[in-house]
Amino acid sequence: MTPLVLILLDACRWDYIDPETTPFLWKQAETGRHYRRVIPSPGFCERTEILTGKSPAESGFFTAVGHNPKQSPYSGLKPMLSALHQLEKLFPPPLWSKVLRRILHQFMRRRRHGFGPYYIPLTLLHRFSLTEDHYSYSDPRALASPSLPSIVEEHGFRTYYDSFTALGMFNTNSDDERLHLALKAADCSKTRLFLVYHSAPDFFGHQFGPQHAEMRTVLARVDDQIRCFCEDFVARRPDARFVIIGDHGMSQVHERVDAGSEVLRIANEFGFKAGKDFVFFLDSTMLRVWFETPDVRSKLEPVISESHLLVSRGRMVTKELAESLHMPVADRRYGDLIWWADRGVLVWPDFFHSPSSHVSGMHGYDTSHEDSHGTCIAFGPGVSARKVETLELRGVFEVAQELLNDGQV
């Protein structure tokens, strides 16, 4: 089994690769195997697609957070959360809210739970749990079999995870630190799959937007980091192959919609209360709602579905749409009702970002548009040059399997 370094270059759009800005990646794309545009499934669980080759409908993983009170690490903390909620209301946001949530996050880490509170309302927090990141990747329950790690294990070898990422992971390493960890791990001959994560294209893409001039500076720096890393890794493991994956793209934000206030306004007209009659979650590009009773659903769902604020800026995810796009159907973890924002429309505020933060770019939109596409470059000993225009993200699983095999590919 050939050593394979899988580098997840988060939100590296397909059109970021060019000879001036990213000369190293460009050269590998020209001389190795280049899947020019990689098309992810809708949602936010790209890592599962890569590691298992399964769509969200097949894996059951669609959004990063799902409604699962039994699995929530906050399920036994309702009295404490209620008290913290009262404290949060005593002082003006956002500074106090940020401090309070940071303390709560540290408390959860000491209890060995990596699911932070983000900006989820404290009165709703006990309803939610991580989905694809609930279990550590090293836990057999984390991924369906076969997966890339399970295939490596079946051959008697190991996967290195510490340089990768997950919302539930406890490390707070920087990109440089993760690359350094992977280099140190290269010396172990029993390890054949190295999972490496680099956050910069995603982090700065959100901050600046994908077309901002500063992104060229960021991408040039990333390209040089990856070049140095690959050269140093090959010095330790000359037989190593590499696959660099931009798992999705990034779209410029041009409008914000306060979907949360709209749902609360509609609910208030019926006298319904969040946390009692219904629950909702605000992803950056989705509004998801759960109804506690059929009566509540019969009254709220039609009005939310016909809200001019929402329907003029997005669409409801019907059963037919979900099936056509390989989303989970009738899985209550993800909502009784899902509204999905149009490209460039940002749900704001949402449950992941501080209300005071600035977001210029976002992903998680309809993946039929090229803005949402990533890229994939494979190179190393025995990897012949090939150009492929498109590849579904879950197809990376088969590409990686092929690269792990000995011999010419």
WOHU-V992660 format. One record per helix or strand of 3 or more residues. SS is the DSSP state (H for helix, E for strand). FROM is the first residue (numbers start at 0). LEN is the number of residues. Records with the same first field share a line. If there is no record, write none. Layout:
SS=FROM-LEN + FROM-LEN
This chain:
E=3-6 + 32-7 + 64-3 + 127-3 + 157-3 + 190-8 + 240-6 + 254-3 + 277-5 + 285-6 + 313-3 + 336-5 + 344-3 + 373-7 + 385-7
H=13-3 + 22-9 + 45-7 + 55-4 + 77-13 + 94-16 + 124-3 + 147-7 + 174-11 + 199-9 + 213-23 + 258-12 + 293-12 + 307-4 + 318-6 + 331-3 + 369-3 + 392-12
